[in-house]
Amino acid sequence: MLTQPHDVVKQLPVHDGDTVIDCGAGVSAYAIALANSVGTLGHVYAYDIQPGLVDTLAKEAKEAGVQQITALTVDLEHGIIPLKDAVAHGALLAHTLFQIGDKRHVIAEIARVLRPGGWLAIVEWRDSFQGIGPQLDYIVPEEQVHTLCDDAGLLYSAPLAVGSFQYGALFHKL
């Protein structure tokens, strides 16, 4: 069973008026679910490295009548998140970390933009399942995610109930 974005977002500590970041947003599934959770007073910054996906995300949001999403092309691995320090209430990194070489930089950059007490939710592939998910060499073990987050000052809070092919974890900034 694959992860359902709305089911994951329901587990996150998202509130009306929050500022949330979707890192590696793809074409919109999580971004739109997050936008519905932050309400009309909140905002979602959706970042992806692929301009075509960002364009599709912006189009999907517009067609869905969701105005509180800013979709931007951002290279998370080699750049910075275009936000000031400590401005976001939360961030989501779903099915993205396995594609990133410098994982430590990305987690540290997300931690930089989180407010104290802010959260980071990570959803990643547990394994490679006959063509579903990444090749085995790209799998990021859950233990490695915990180490990366610990090193960035993000403490493990709780597991997330996700599909059987993935694992999910919630972390909070000190």
Steps between C-alpha positions, in 0.01 A plus 500: 500500500628846412493808717187717471597869535179606678541219754858606574414871528219421749770367736709818488474786751378744231276787613299775337732784408822294502786540255606160369760385249463205264855406398515294183134576436465329164164568334286604800347213696652595836511875429125520440427286807725728707334812356160370603635451853659845538179669386468829318718683755789256470748441223679207338833540324537210259852442368625262236813487286310419180343807334244288317372355826484846656296626203264203530465556875413868448244404235344228720474740794335765286253250355419382853438860609789488747663842521725459803775302320818654365669250268866563422786319331764450770807276507485396865819298484725774365325816612303659775130512571391851401358586843638680803611311809235361736189596300334165429274311735571174320651322203430182309761294318313214332660251263783743431796428727599188304562722195734739682875454529573755774227396742671672794485840325131462415397402854712782649346751258148390593592529869627854434161623374297325772388697804594363842246224562439468127463156347646298215315199363699254290345224291742270320511164329553199724629280218485450125192303406526356149500831317310700763738742666869563445777251435636336813820708482296817549295392802563721805473286813284643775796492739692732266206745494498506881875568509474780242217664693674462837810668353285792381336554840174328408370258761294196411138540613290220354462253217257579220257239373581472131466233233668164549770586243616808694585622848417837650637697791424832664776716649489830693756779515639579844 
